[in-house]
């Protein structure tokens, strides 16, 4: 989501049902405040049965199988490991030094750990 006066957009998750009604909205307070996947899945499961069924039903029709290409500003895969490790370490240090920021730092640490796990799975070819 656009963040007036800030060079970084705020991450957001917006889920719309088949009738076009917004059923979930989470907008981060700043660029690293993101909803974790398990939290989103739980919210989807807690929706009304019809909405949850629609949200989890495979999409009908042709699926675009074209592989996406990274943009000009994308980090190369081999740079992701030190980036995620650095993010994790910074979050641990911030949580230890700034009690008021501990909750947000813990969420950032969890996010970095999730990215590290995904990168390890990518390296393992799974």
N, C-alpha and C positions, 0 to 999 in steps of 0.2 A: 504494500500500500504506500502511496505517496506520503512522505514525511516532510511537511513544509519546513524550510529553513535548514534542512539536514541533507548532506550529500548521499546518505544511504536510505533506501526505502525500508519500511518496516515489513517484516515477513507476515503473511496472513494465510489463514485457511478459511475458505468460505465454501460451504457445501450447500448446494441447491437441489431440491427434490424435483421430481419429474414434472410438477406443476409450476415450477419456477419460483417456489417459495424458498427463501433462505432458512435453513434449519440449523446450521452451525456457523458461527463466526468467531474467530479468534484472531486478533490483531496484536502483534508483539509491540511492546513498549519501545523497543529499539532493535537494531539489526540482528542481534544474537538471541532475541527472545522468541523462540520458536516452539510450537506445539510438538511434543514428542509423538512418534507414530503410535505407540501403545495407547496413549491418551486419546488420540483421534479414533482409533479402532473401537475403543470402549464407548466413546460418545456415539459412534455410528451404530453400534449394537444396541444402545439404549434408546434409540429413536423408535418412533411408532413402527410396528411390524411392517406396514406397507412401505414406509420410507426406507427402513433397513433392508427389506428385500430388494427394492429398486437400487439401493446404493451398492449392494453386493452382487447383483445380477450381472453376468458378463454382458458387455456391450454387443448389440446385434449389428450385423452389416459388416462391410469390409473394414479391416484394420490396417492402418498405414504401417508397413513394415520397413520403411526407409530408416536407416540408422541416422540418429542425430549427429551432427558435427559440432565440436566445441567452438565457442566463440573466440574472438581474438584475445579476450582478457582471461580466458580459462587457464587455470593452472595445469601444467602437465601432470599426469598421474604420478610420476615419480616424486613430485614436489608435495603431494598430498600428505604422505606419512609425516614428514617433519612439521607440516602445517597443523595437522590434527593433534600431534603430540604437543606442540607448542601451545595450542589452544587449551588443551587439557591441563597442562602445567600452569598456565596463566590463571585458569579458573580455580585451581587448587590454591595457588598463592593468594588470589583475591579473596577467596572465602576465609582463609586464615587471617588475613590482615584487616579486612573490612566486615565486621559482623553484620552491618546493615545491608551488605550486598551478598551475604552468604546464600540465601535462597536462589537468587538469580545466578550466582556463580556455580552453584550445585547443578542447576539445570543446564548451564553451558558445558559443564564437565560431562554430564550424562550424554549430551548431544555429541560432544567430541568422541566419547567412548563408542557411541553407536556408529559414528563415521569410521573410526578405527576398525571396528568389527567388520563393517561392510568392505573396507579396503582389504582386510586380511582374507575375507571370503573371495574377493575379486582375484587376489594373488593366488589363492588356492584353486581357482577355476571353478568355484561352486556358485 
